[in-house]
Amino acid sequence: MEISASDSRAELFGENRQPPVLTFSEPRSMSLSIRASALVFEDPKSRMLLDHISRIAPSNATVLIVGETGTGKELIARHIHALSARRNGPFGALNCAALNETLIESELFGHEKGAFTGALASKAGWFETAHTGTLFLDEIGDLPVGLQAKLLRVLQEREVIKVGSRRATPVDVRVIAATNVNLEEAVAAGRFRADLYYRFNVANIRLVPLRERPGDILPLARHFMNLYGDRLGYTEVGLTPAAEQLLIQYDWPGNIRELENAIHHALLVCPGNLLRPEDFRLTSLRPQALTAAASMSSLETALTTLYERSPPKLFELIEETVIRTAFEYCEHNQVQTARLLDISRNVLRHRLAFYGMLPNARGSKITEWREPALDDSRHTPTPPRLSKLGSCEKR
């Protein structure tokens, strides 16, 4: 059963039943899209998500949807629109990362005739075309900083000013934003305005990746098998037990979109009507967060091994290794190495000299000056000092 995201609340939530599958109104037309084209709510986490959506959808509150690529953020946005009082109004969707900074202002707010080269006629922006409805802004984390202040003003004042115009146009739009980046980290790094983040973060929805809701994997797989099996002429298609186990155990870094592609490929190469493990072509790519987590786990394992061996001067050994590998990675560029390690260049130079990695003008290694032993009364140890010309001399 396919349930369109444009259906009303009464159609989506009949008495004592939940929608097993949520798709676009024309799922076949979305099969070549880069977005997730279906959602199911069989896993307990998905059912909790569905209940959370049903609570916030009837309001006009701004919504922020956070989730990895391919988790179905636009489907959720359309579902919220379908459950709201704005369901009979327009729904607009704009990918903020798909347009450059020059075009996105015109796309969002519109422009007047002659506002810039090529503006041969006035054009309404997405906010105007979504009037009395919902506007979905995908990849909001990639919105240029210069436009964030203008967008904040629109959200606060509920009016837009077209490019090349001095007259404000009132708009009545509910905004749903989505991102696959950590906006809090972007705010801390100065790439995203804090006040705009707070404006968006009125109602927050986190879409967990497919690997964290395994109860949805097989229902989604069967949905895509029916969808593509019908197109490819299959009268009936199924999964072998081994194939089911493979799908459940795989971590799906591309989430729903990757699962859809995997099913499509398996149906193309399968010799019969049962999909086997060898029919699936699963990628070795992993999200950056997972790769970083695995790297940290490997680092912790290596450190634990060192702790067990307890070599002498353990801290210096670890520090020297970090300094040396970073210096080599940056091709002996001190500025880049200091930036990579998040330390000052002076500190870096001191540690490079201490570990003999900084050649002097003669090509030898610089070592720290150490005070000579005091057992010889004929000589008084005196540290070298720098003259005005920078040479090393003794008093």
C-alpha distance (Angstrom), angle and dihedral (degrees) to the residues before:
residue distance angle dihedral
M1 . . .
E2 3.80 . .
I3 3.76 119.0 .
S4 3.77 118.3 -164.1
A5 3.79 120.1 -130.4
S6 3.82 87.6 -131.8
D7 3.83 93.9 61.6
S8 3.78 118.6 111.8
R9 3.79 125.4 -104.0
A10 3.80 91.5 -104.3
E11 3.79 90.8 54.4
L12 3.79 93.6 45.4
F13 3.78 95.7 46.3
G14 3.75 111.5 38.4
E15 3.76 118.5 175.5
N16 3.83 111.0 -63.3
R17 3.80 95.6 -10.6
Q18 3.79 136.4 101.5
P19 3.82 126.7 -152.3
P20 3.83 107.3 -102.1
V21 3.81 94.4 -162.2
L22 3.79 131.5 26.6
T23 3.80 117.0 -163.4
F24 3.77 140.8 156.5
S25 3.81 115.8 -81.5
E26 3.83 88.7 -104.8
P27 3.83 104.4 30.4
R28 3.79 93.8 175.5
S29 3.79 91.6 59.1
M30 3.80 89.0 54.3
S31 3.81 95.7 50.2
L32 3.80 92.1 96.6
S33 3.80 93.5 44.6
I34 3.79 123.1 109.9
R35 3.80 90.7 -129.1
A36 3.79 129.5 86.2
S37 3.80 107.8 -90.4
A38 3.81 101.0 -164.4
L39 3.79 142.8 31.4
V40 3.78 131.4 -167.7
F41 3.79 128.7 -165.6
E42 3.80 104.9 -150.8
D43 3.81 99.5 112.8
P44 3.84 115.1 82.4
K45 3.82 90.4 -120.1
S46 3.80 90.0 53.9
R47 3.79 91.7 49.7
M48 3.80 89.7 52.1
L49 3.80 88.3 50.3
L50 3.81 91.2 51.4
D51 3.79 90.6 51.3
H52 3.82 91.0 48.8
I53 3.81 91.0 50.8
S54 3.79 92.2 50.1
R55 3.81 89.3 56.3
I56 3.80 98.4 51.1
A57 3.81 100.1 33.1
P58 3.85 98.4 78.9
S59 3.82 92.2 58.5
N60 3.80 127.9 78.1
A61 3.80 92.5 -126.1
T62 3.80 119.4 137.1
V63 3.81 110.4 -107.2
L64 3.80 130.3 -150.1
I65 3.82 115.8 -158.6
V66 3.80 115.0 -163.5
G67 3.78 123.4 -170.9
E68 3.77 146.6 118.3
T69 3.78 121.7 -80.2
G70 3.79 111.5 -76.7
T71 3.81 98.3 23.3
G72 3.82 94.6 114.9
K73 3.79 104.7 -100.2
E74 3.82 94.8 156.2
L75 3.79 91.6 47.8
I76 3.80 89.4 54.5
A77 3.82 90.4 48.3
R78 3.80 91.1 51.9
H79 3.80 89.8 46.5
I80 3.81 90.9 53.4
H81 3.80 89.2 50.2
A82 3.82 91.0 49.4
L83 3.82 91.5 52.7
S84 3.81 94.9 46.6
A85 3.79 132.4 84.9
R86 3.81 86.7 -106.5
R87 3.81 93.2 66.0
N88 3.81 91.8 114.1
G89 3.81 91.6 51.3
P90 3.80 126.6 83.1
F91 3.81 123.7 -76.4
G92 3.80 116.9 -148.2
A93 3.81 126.7 -171.9
L94 3.81 125.1 -165.9
N95 3.80 128.2 177.0
C96 3.81 105.6 -143.3
A97 3.81 91.8 -161.6
A98 3.80 93.9 56.0
L99 3.83 96.3 68.1
N100 3.78 131.4 58.6
E101 3.79 122.1 -119.9
T102 3.82 92.6 -99.4
L103 3.80 94.7 57.2
I104 3.78 103.0 34.2
E105 3.83 95.1 70.1
S106 3.79 90.1 54.2
E107 3.81 91.0 45.4
L108 3.79 93.1 50.6
F109 3.79 101.4 39.9
G110 3.82 104.3 17.0
H111 3.81 128.4 -128.5
E112 3.79 141.5 -115.0
K113 3.77 125.6 -118.5
G114 3.80 110.6 -81.6
A115 3.83 93.5 13.4
F116 3.80 89.2 129.9
T117 3.78 140.1 -9.7
G118 3.79 108.6 -59.3
A119 3.82 95.7 20.7
L120 3.82 94.1 124.9
A121 3.79 94.0 160.5
S122 3.79 140.0 15.6
K123 3.79 115.0 -88.5
A124 3.79 132.2 -164.9
G125 3.79 116.6 -129.8
W126 3.78 128.6 -132.9
F127 3.80 92.5 -91.5
E128 3.80 91.2 57.5
T129 3.80 94.9 44.9
A130 3.83 89.9 50.0
H131 3.83 92.1 51.6
T132 3.85 110.7 146.9
G133 3.81 88.4 8.7
T134 3.81 140.7 67.8
L135 3.80 131.4 -70.4
F136 3.80 118.5 -157.0
L137 3.82 114.3 -156.9
D138 3.79 108.8 -166.2
E139 3.83 123.0 -162.3
I140 3.79 90.9 16.0
G141 3.80 89.1 166.8
D142 3.82 88.5 71.1
L143 3.80 94.2 55.8
P144 3.84 109.5 124.1
V145 3.80 112.9 -104.1
G146 3.81 91.1 -124.3
L147 3.80 91.3 62.0
Q148 3.77 96.1 44.6
A149 3.83 92.4 78.8
K150 3.82 90.9 50.4
L151 3.78 91.5 48.8
L152 3.79 90.5 49.0
R153 3.81 89.8 54.2
V154 3.81 91.0 52.1
L155 3.79 91.1 51.7
Q156 3.78 91.7 48.7
E157 3.82 101.3 40.4
R158 3.82 98.2 31.3
E159 3.79 91.8 -135.3
V160 3.79 136.5 99.7
I161 3.79 132.6 -147.1
K162 3.78 114.6 -149.6
V163 3.77 120.2 -132.4
G164 3.82 105.9 -90.2
S165 3.81 94.1 18.4
R166 3.80 133.4 104.0
R167 3.79 95.9 -165.3
A168 3.80 120.9 91.6
T169 3.81 120.1 -134.7
P170 3.83 117.3 -151.1
V171 3.81 115.3 -128.0
D172 3.79 132.4 -171.3
V173 3.80 105.0 -156.5
R174 3.77 134.4 145.9
V175 3.79 109.7 -141.8
I176 3.79 123.5 -146.8
A177 3.80 114.1 -175.2
A178 3.79 128.4 -167.9
T179 3.78 135.3 -169.5
N180 3.79 140.5 169.1
V181 3.83 93.4 -154.1
N182 3.79 129.4 82.2
L183 3.80 103.3 -101.5
E184 3.80 92.7 -168.3
E185 3.80 89.5 60.1
A186 3.82 89.4 45.1
V187 3.81 89.5 53.2
A188 3.81 91.0 49.6
A189 3.82 89.9 49.9
G190 3.80 92.3 49.6
R191 3.82 94.7 -114.8
F192 3.79 95.3 112.7
R193 3.80 130.7 39.4
A194 3.78 114.3 -111.9
D195 3.81 93.4 -144.9
L196 3.81 91.2 53.1
Y197 3.81 90.5 48.5
Y198 3.80 90.9 53.6
R199 3.80 90.1 47.4
F200 3.80 91.2 53.7
N201 3.78 95.8 40.9
V202 3.81 96.9 70.0
A203 3.80 92.7 112.1
N204 3.80 116.0 16.8
I205 3.79 125.5 -159.6
R206 3.80 119.9 -174.1
L207 3.78 115.9 -162.0
V208 3.77 107.9 -153.5
P209 3.82 115.5 -141.3
L210 3.79 119.0 -101.7
R211 3.82 92.4 -106.2
E212 3.83 88.7 63.5
R213 3.82 94.0 52.9
P214 3.82 104.1 46.8
G215 3.81 91.8 165.0
D216 3.82 88.9 74.2
I217 3.82 96.8 52.2
L218 3.81 101.2 80.9
P219 3.84 95.8 39.5
L220 3.80 88.7 51.4
A221 3.80 90.8 46.6
R222 3.81 90.8 52.7
H223 3.79 90.8 48.1
F224 3.81 91.6 54.1
M225 3.80 91.2 42.9
N226 3.80 89.9 56.7
L227 3.81 92.2 44.1
Y228 3.81 97.3 49.8
G229 3.80 95.3 29.7
D230 3.78 89.8 61.0
R231 3.80 91.0 49.9
L232 3.81 92.3 48.5
G233 3.80 94.8 47.4
Y234 3.81 100.5 -105.3
T235 3.79 113.4 154.1
E236 3.79 91.4 -164.8
V237 3.77 132.4 -0.5
G238 3.79 133.6 -179.2
L239 3.80 146.1 165.7
T240 3.77 128.2 -104.5
P241 3.84 115.1 -126.9
A242 3.81 89.5 -109.0
A243 3.79 91.1 52.5
E244 3.81 91.0 50.1
Q245 3.79 89.6 51.9
L246 3.81 90.8 49.3
L247 3.80 92.6 52.5
I248 3.80 92.9 48.1
Q249 3.81 95.0 47.6
Y250 3.82 96.5 45.2
D251 3.82 113.1 94.7
W252 3.85 97.4 -139.7
P253 3.80 103.1 -142.6
G254 3.83 88.6 -174.1
N255 3.81 91.0 49.1
I256 3.82 119.6 -157.8
R257 3.79 94.6 -9.8
E258 3.80 91.4 55.3
L259 3.82 91.1 47.7
E260 3.80 90.3 52.4
N261 3.81 92.0 50.6
A262 3.81 91.4 46.4
I263 3.82 91.8 53.2
H264 3.80 91.7 46.2
H265 3.82 91.9 51.5
A266 3.81 92.9 45.4
L267 3.81 91.1 53.3
L268 3.80 90.4 51.0
V269 3.82 94.8 54.7
C270 3.81 101.7 30.3
P271 3.85 110.9 114.3
G272 3.81 93.3 -153.4
N273 3.77 140.5 17.6
L274 3.82 96.1 -81.5
L275 3.81 118.8 79.0
R276 3.82 113.2 -134.8
P277 3.83 129.5 -162.8
E278 3.82 90.7 -105.5
D279 3.82 89.9 58.1
F280 3.80 91.7 66.4
R281 3.79 122.3 85.2
L282 3.80 104.6 -159.7
T283 3.78 120.6 -173.0
S284 3.79 126.1 -123.2
L285 3.80 92.0 -143.7
R286 3.78 117.8 117.2
P287 3.82 132.8 -169.6
Q288 3.77 114.5 -95.6
A289 3.79 91.8 -115.7
L290 3.80 91.2 56.2
T291 3.80 92.0 46.8
A292 3.80 91.1 50.3
A293 3.81 90.9 48.2
A294 3.80 90.8 51.0
S295 3.82 90.7 48.9
M296 3.80 91.3 51.1
S297 3.79 89.6 49.2
S298 3.82 90.3 52.7
L299 3.80 90.4 48.3
E300 3.80 91.8 51.3
T301 3.81 89.9 49.7
A302 3.81 91.5 51.9
L303 3.80 91.4 48.5
T304 3.79 91.7 49.4
T305 3.80 89.2 53.3
L306 3.81 89.9 52.6
Y307 3.80 91.1 48.9
E308 3.78 90.0 53.9
R309 3.83 91.9 50.7
S310 3.82 91.5 43.1
P311 3.83 98.2 -160.3
P312 3.83 119.0 -167.2
K313 3.82 117.4 -85.1
L314 3.79 90.8 12.4
F315 3.80 96.2 172.5
E316 3.82 92.6 51.0
L317 3.80 89.2 48.9
I318 3.79 91.9 53.5
E319 3.80 94.0 42.8
E320 3.80 92.9 47.9
T321 3.80 90.6 50.8
V322 3.80 92.1 50.4
I323 3.81 92.9 47.0
R324 3.81 93.9 45.4
T325 3.80 97.2 47.0
A326 3.82 92.6 45.3
F327 3.83 90.7 48.1
E328 3.81 90.8 50.7
Y329 3.82 92.1 44.5
C330 3.81 89.8 55.0
E331 3.81 90.8 47.2
H332 3.83 92.0 -113.9
N333 3.80 92.4 -57.1
Q334 3.80 104.7 147.8
V335 3.82 95.8 -162.5
Q336 3.79 93.1 52.0
T337 3.80 92.3 43.9
A338 3.81 92.5 51.5
R339 3.80 90.3 48.8
L340 3.79 91.8 48.2
L341 3.81 92.7 51.2
D342 3.82 92.1 39.7
I343 3.81 93.6 -126.2
S344 3.79 132.5 119.2
R345 3.79 120.2 -90.8
N346 3.81 90.8 -119.9
V347 3.79 91.0 56.7
L348 3.79 89.9 47.0
R349 3.82 93.3 50.6
H350 3.79 90.4 49.6
R351 3.80 92.4 52.4
L352 3.82 92.5 43.8
A353 3.80 89.3 53.1
F354 3.79 92.6 45.2
Y355 3.81 91.9 54.3
G356 3.82 93.3 42.6
M357 3.80 95.9 -112.0
L358 3.80 97.4 122.0
P359 3.84 113.4 81.2
N360 3.80 117.3 -149.7
A361 3.78 126.2 -140.2
R362 3.83 91.5 -80.6
G363 3.76 93.3 52.8
S364 3.81 94.9 -109.7
K365 3.77 124.4 119.3
I366 3.78 121.6 -94.4
T367 3.76 114.5 -127.5
E368 3.77 129.1 -171.3
W369 3.81 115.8 -88.4
R370 3.77 108.9 -109.2
E371 3.78 126.2 -165.7
P372 3.84 111.5 -112.2
A373 3.78 121.8 -121.2
L374 3.82 117.0 -80.2
D375 3.82 96.5 -139.4
D376 3.83 91.8 99.7
S377 3.84 109.2 74.5
R378 3.80 92.9 -172.0
H379 3.81 92.7 72.1
T380 3.77 129.0 52.1
P381 3.78 112.0 -153.7
T382 3.75 112.2 -122.0
P383 3.81 122.8 -179.9
P384 3.77 117.4 -128.5
R385 3.79 117.8 -103.3
L386 3.76 131.4 -158.1
S387 3.79 118.7 -111.7
K388 3.80 121.9 -144.8
L389 3.80 88.1 -92.9
G390 3.79 90.9 55.4
S391 3.84 95.5 -112.4
C392 3.76 122.5 133.6
E393 3.83 115.7 -113.0
K394 3.78 139.3 160.2
R395 3.74 127.6 -125.5
